[in-house]
């Protein structure tokens, strides 16, 4: 099993990961948590805009877009493809 972690902006399109940490504080961290971006949550990278920024993600059935500079603050671990 691979336990490598990386920031959310590097999660390949169509792949699912598990959030392990949020590298933000204060209101910014609260905004991420309000979106459902909390440790142990599963997240899927859906598609990127034609300009490559932002990227659409799915968490708990909700779809939203994050700019790469925000996605870099979310640390994930890739989920196994079984």
C-alpha positions as CSV (number, residue, x, y, z in Angstrom):
1,X,0.0,0.0,0.0
2,X,1.3,3.4,-1.0
3,X,1.0,6.1,1.7
4,X,2.5,9.0,-0.3
5,X,0.9,12.3,0.3
6,X,0.7,15.3,-2.0
7,X,-1.3,18.5,-2.5
8,X,-4.7,18.3,-4.0
9,X,-3.7,20.2,-7.1
10,X,-1.6,17.1,-8.1
11,X,-4.5,14.6,-7.8
12,X,-5.0,13.2,-11.4
13,X,-8.4,13.9,-13.1
14,X,-10.8,11.0,-12.4
15,X,-8.9,9.8,-9.3
16,X,-10.0,9.8,-5.7
17,X,-8.0,10.7,-2.6
18,X,-8.4,11.0,1.1
19,X,-7.8,14.4,2.8
20,X,-5.1,14.1,5.4
21,X,-4.4,17.7,6.3
22,X,-5.3,21.3,5.6
23,X,-2.4,23.8,5.5
24,X,-4.4,26.9,6.3
25,X,-5.6,28.7,9.4
26,X,-8.3,31.0,10.6
27,X,-11.1,31.9,8.3
28,X,-9.5,30.2,5.3
29,X,-9.4,26.9,7.1
30,X,-13.0,27.3,8.3
31,X,-14.0,27.9,4.6
32,X,-12.4,24.7,3.5
33,X,-14.1,22.7,6.3
34,X,-17.5,24.3,5.5
35,X,-17.0,23.0,1.9
36,X,-16.5,19.5,3.4
37,X,-12.8,19.5,3.0
38,X,-12.0,17.9,6.3
39,X,-9.4,15.3,7.2
40,X,-10.5,11.7,6.4
41,X,-13.0,12.9,3.7
42,X,-12.8,11.3,0.3
43,X,-12.4,13.7,-2.6
44,X,-12.5,13.1,-6.4
45,X,-10.9,15.3,-9.1
46,X,-13.5,15.6,-11.9
47,X,-12.2,18.0,-14.6
48,X,-10.1,21.1,-15.2
49,X,-11.1,24.2,-17.0
50,X,-9.7,24.7,-20.5
51,X,-7.2,27.2,-19.0
52,X,-6.1,24.5,-16.4
53,X,-7.3,26.5,-13.5
54,X,-9.7,26.0,-11.6
55,X,-10.3,22.3,-11.1
56,X,-13.7,20.8,-10.2
57,X,-13.8,18.4,-7.3
58,X,-16.5,16.2,-5.7
59,X,-16.8,15.8,-1.9
60,X,-19.9,14.2,-0.2
61,X,-21.9,14.5,-3.4
62,X,-21.2,18.2,-3.9
63,X,-19.2,19.5,-6.8
64,X,-17.2,22.8,-6.6
65,X,-14.2,24.4,-8.2
66,X,-10.9,25.3,-6.5
67,X,-8.1,27.4,-7.9
68,X,-4.7,25.7,-7.8
69,X,-3.3,28.1,-5.2
70,X,-6.1,26.9,-2.8
71,X,-5.9,23.3,-3.8
72,X,-2.2,23.3,-2.9
73,X,-3.2,23.9,0.8
74,X,-5.1,20.6,0.9
75,X,-2.9,17.5,1.5
76,X,-4.3,14.2,0.2
77,X,-3.3,10.5,0.0
78,X,-4.3,8.6,-3.2
79,X,-6.9,6.0,-2.6
80,X,-6.2,2.5,-3.9
81,X,-7.7,1.5,-7.2
82,X,-9.4,-1.8,-6.3
